């Protein structure tokens, strides 16, 4: 039983290596192209999400503090 397991493992590993090496030969990089327009940097509003996470953290901390003081 142990011999079957190790031989099956060897076959699967060999098949994986063969498939991976075959797949890598098909991969090619894309050419430089025309370049296109340069993107303008945009501001990302993180204030709403950050303030909600901060409020949730404060609330969770207060709950833990109250639970600890009740013991």
HELIX and SHEET records of a PDB file:
HELIX    1   1 UNK A    2  UNK A   25  1                                  24    
HELIX    2   2 UNK A   47  UNK A   70  1                                  24    
END                                                                             
